[in-house]
Structures are given as structure tokens and as C-alpha cells.
Amino acid sequence: MIPPEPQDQPVIELSDIHKSFSDLHVLKGVNLTANKGDVVAMIGSSGSGKSTLLRCVNLLEVPEKGRIAISGEDITFKPKGNDRLPSNAAQVNRIRANLSMVFQQFNLWAHLTIMDNVVLPQRRVLKRSKQEARQRATDTLRRVGIDDKADAFPAQLSGGQQQRAAIARALAMDPAALLFDEPTSALDPELEGEVLRVIKSLADEDRTMLLVTHDMRFARDVADKVVFLHQGRIEEEGTPKELFDNPKSERLQQFLSASVSR
Amino acid sequence: MFEYCPAIAEQVKIALGDESLSISLQDRLQWFSCYFTTKKHLSIFRAAGVVMLILAFTVPVSLLLGFMGALGKASRWPIISQICSIYVIMVRGIPDIIFFLFVPLTIEIGIEFFLHKAIYCRDVVEPFFNGINLQPCPDAAIIPTQFNRIVLAIVAYGIVFGSFAANIIDGALKAVPFGQRETGAAFGLTRFQVFRDIHMPQMWRFALPGFSNLWLILIKATPLLFLLGIQDIIYYADLLGKVATRRYSTYPHGDWKLWYFLALGVFYLLLTMGSQLVFSRLERRFNQGMSINNASSGRV
């Protein structure tokens, strides 16, 4: 038997992920796989654990049980009390550099210009030269349509522009996968469109993406696979067509009808 | 340069004794130029220099101790965090004067003890503490030179103001939104990089108002220097302002204490006002881009 080539391995592979916050058991054994080029959308009501699951992927939350493998590389843990921590900080940083995240609240660094926001992680983490990092930043800022704002500070931009800058910052890292944590939830409906268009265009480029969203129409539009989380478990998963047109579980039917009527 | 001084001093002295003689404005100016450059007056200028020197060195020392205290308080190791908490609580809670009497003495005795035991006097039979007095052997005794006193002053001020600085830095570090740091971590920056490139640059704007207060309190605490045996500007102002009689003084004058103390007040006021200017510039610098509200008119 021929061992699989590295590129054939799933970019993101989570198995049996458990996570609790003190007494609250948020994730109760979740499996999730994203192959290269997959766009996986995670939907579910508030508190279903979808954001926590996303944050487990790059270890912003450390699951107390379960396996995480990024591009075939297993993250190693060491026990700490009743809990555990990643045992190798360098490994965590390497994996995080390869999984760029876009946050709900944009989280651009407020003391830096847009250009410096995009340049900083490239310089520090990928050790790119100043010139190279600026070149890449200019490219990605143009890609999301705000290259004219490079010298502005985040607070001088609209929410939509800030989120596009955050996407440019993530893209400039040339990551194996992009993680989106409700990227449009903090935006006015008018500003949502510009961000959704950018994400859609990225999805069309066959990038690997993990996306937490409340926007069902958008999930149907961009995703190859949709995962419905309910109370810390995956209740149902499949293609957008299967899930949205023909939901099997009662929970999903309820959730979808509530979402549509909203 | 002032070779005319003996002549002019003599001339004015005579004029002061003889009411029929008047002193021209030029003579008066020359007299003052001589008066202000006497040896005694040079001492008061030097003392002012010493105050500024001590201030200049206290700032980095307190900042260093402040950062160590603040970061230590948040340390993962309980021993370090407890030591730092105790430092911040204790030093802030003790009146400055007591501390200025206590710290230099402790440091002095500590160094003497160390020198006595470890280096110079290992052969000496007499104990360091003979039941009544602390007696370092002659080689280990610290001679209280002006330099030693200044160093002790900087250390004492550094420790006291470092504890206040630690509290300010601690609060300012906590005031930076967590999301800013988390995002750094999410991109793979190391803990140190997150601190240096994100956390610290964003901390200053929260710390500056506190530092500005602390700096003014530090300036105003410099008259305590006399506690350390440093003859500071207030000592000299008192000395020089006293009545100088014609019989004993080359430059006789009446009781000028009022003017000397006024000059001291102006000196401190200029120092504090000047630093306010610097602080407002720094505040503008560190608030750059932080919030759209800072660019607006500032009205509610």
C-alpha cells in the first residue's frame, strides 16, 4: 500500500473533540474534516459550540480531549492538572501561522496602519523581508479593494473596510486554510455585501476555508459542505443542497424554519 | 572673565555705607553678575543640576522596576507573583519619608555587611554586629561621598516610584483589549512578540496619565533629598538668602530669602510645566489612530 502524499491528507482533521468551560460542556465529541479546497460552513444556533470548535482548530481554545491534525501533523499535548496544554509552543505557532483567522470584531491592531497590520505577522512569523512583506500586503489589499487605505488607521475605516483589511492580513500569510469566525455578524446589512463578495471570490479560488456563519443564504452559496451543530454535537452534515433542501433531523428543520422566517 | 569683580564689589560695598553715593545701573548689573557667580552660588546651580540628574536616572530605574513588578505580578510562578505583589502593596503603603530613611540605610548596611563578610575582612575577629553597633571593618565601611549619596538617592526613589509605576503599568496592561493580543497569538506570534509588538505599544496610552501624575509627584518629592544628606537647592536657597552683612561678606545684602524661595518655586514650576508639554505630545503620539473620537472636536 502506498502511503498518502502529504497534499492528499486533509488540511484540517479533528476527531472526538471535547471542550468544557468549567461546568459547561460545550463540545461533546465532534469530528470534522476539511480537505484541500473544501469550503466548510458551520451553522447552528448561539451556544451550539460552532465558534468554540473553530477556535479549537488553531488552539485559541485547547480541547481537553480529542485529536487535532493540521496537514497531517498531529498537535501534541501534555497533561496539566485535570486539563491539558499543547506541549510544543513552537509547533502551535507554526500551525497557527498556517491557519489565518478572521474575527467577528475584525481585531485589526489599533496602533498600526492598515499596511503595518498586514506586514507585521509576515515579518515576525514568516520572517519575510520588509520589502517582500510590503509587496505582498499591497497585493492582498488590492485584492480586497482597499489598497488606497493602506496608510489609514483601522479606526478611520468603516466596518466593512476593516473586515476586508483583516481578510487581506490573513491572505498575506499564504495559509493552508482560512478560518472565518462570523465575519459579517458585526456589520450593517449594507456593509455585509462587500465582505461577503470578497469571501465568495476566495471560495471560488479553491481555497480551503472553515466558516462559522449565521447567514444561511451565504452558507448555501459558498460552501461545499455544511455542518449543523446542536448542543455540542454535529447533528447533521452534508452538501448545502442536502441540508437546506432536505433537512433530515427535526432540530435542523426547526433551526432552518426559524432562520428563514427571521 | 570676571576680573572686574573685586573692584565692583568694593565699590558697591562703600556705596552701601555712604548714602551720598549712588550706584549706576551698569554697576548694579555687574555686581549681580559677580554675585551670582560666587562659589556659593555655583553650589546652588550644581545642586539644581544634581536634582535633575537624580530625576533623569530615577525614571528609567522606576520604569524598569515598574515593568518587573507588573509583569512579575502576572507571572505563572506563584513565588514571583507573590514577591511582586508584596513589593507593590508594601512600598506604596509606607510614607515616602520613612522609606527614604529606611532604604538607604538598609542598602548601606547590606553592602557593608557583604563586603565585610565576603571580601575584605574575612580574617577580622571582631563580629560585624557587636551587640550594640554595626561595625564593618575599616576596608568595608562605605564612605558617604556625594556620589554614593546620589546613587543611593536614585535607588531609593527608584524603588518607591517603581512600585507606583508597577501599579500603573499593571492597570494599563490589563486595559488593552484581550482581542488585540489574541489576534497576535492567532497569527503565530510568540508570547514575547505579542508583548513587544502589540501589548506594550498599546499600553502606553493607558499608562501615560498615571505616569504624568507620578512624574510630578517625583519632582515634588526631590526636597526630601536632604534626608539622604544631599545638600539640595532648598538648603542652599536658605543659606544664600540670609542677611549678608557688610562686615563679613564681599557681597552684602538684606534678607533675600523671599526672592530665593520665589526663584525655587519658579524653577519647579518651569520643570513641571515643561514636562506637561512633553507628556501631552507623548499622549498625542500614543493615541494616534486609536479611536476616531480623538480626532474629533472632543465635545460631547
Chai-1 contact restraints between the chains, C-beta under 6 A:
chainA,res_idxA,chainB,res_idxB,connection_type,confidence,min_distance_angstrom,max_distance_angstrom,comment,restraint_id
A,N58,B,A186,contact,1.0,0.0,6.0,A-B,restraint_1
A,L60,B,A186,contact,1.0,0.0,6.0,A-B,restraint_2
A,N93,B,G188,contact,1.0,0.0,6.0,A-B,restraint_3
A,R96,B,A186,contact,1.0,0.0,6.0,A-B,restraint_4
A,R96,B,G188,contact,1.0,0.0,6.0,A-B,restraint_5
A,A97,B,G188,contact,1.0,0.0,6.0,A-B,restraint_6
A,M101,B,A186,contact,1.0,0.0,6.0,A-B,restraint_7
A,Q105,B,G179,contact,1.0,0.0,6.0,A-B,restraint_8
A,N107,B,G179,contact,1.0,0.0,6.0,A-B,restraint_9
A,N107,B,T183,contact,1.0,0.0,6.0,A-B,restraint_10
A,W109,B,I198,contact,1.0,0.0,6.0,A-B,restraint_11
A,A110,B,M290,contact,1.0,0.0,6.0,A-B,restraint_12
A,H111,B,P201,contact,1.0,0.0,6.0,A-B,restraint_13
A,H111,B,Q202,contact,1.0,0.0,6.0,A-B,restraint_14
A,P121,B,F187,contact,1.0,0.0,6.0,A-B,restraint_15
A,R124,B,L189,contact,1.0,0.0,6.0,A-B,restraint_16
A,R124,B,Q193,contact,1.0,0.0,6.0,A-B,restraint_17
A,V125,B,G188,contact,1.0,0.0,6.0,A-B,restraint_18
A,F153,B,G289,contact,1.0,0.0,6.0,A-B,restraint_19
A,A155,B,G289,contact,1.0,0.0,6.0,A-B,restraint_20
A,A155,B,S291,contact,1.0,0.0,6.0,A-B,restraint_21
A,A155,B,I292,contact,1.0,0.0,6.0,A-B,restraint_22
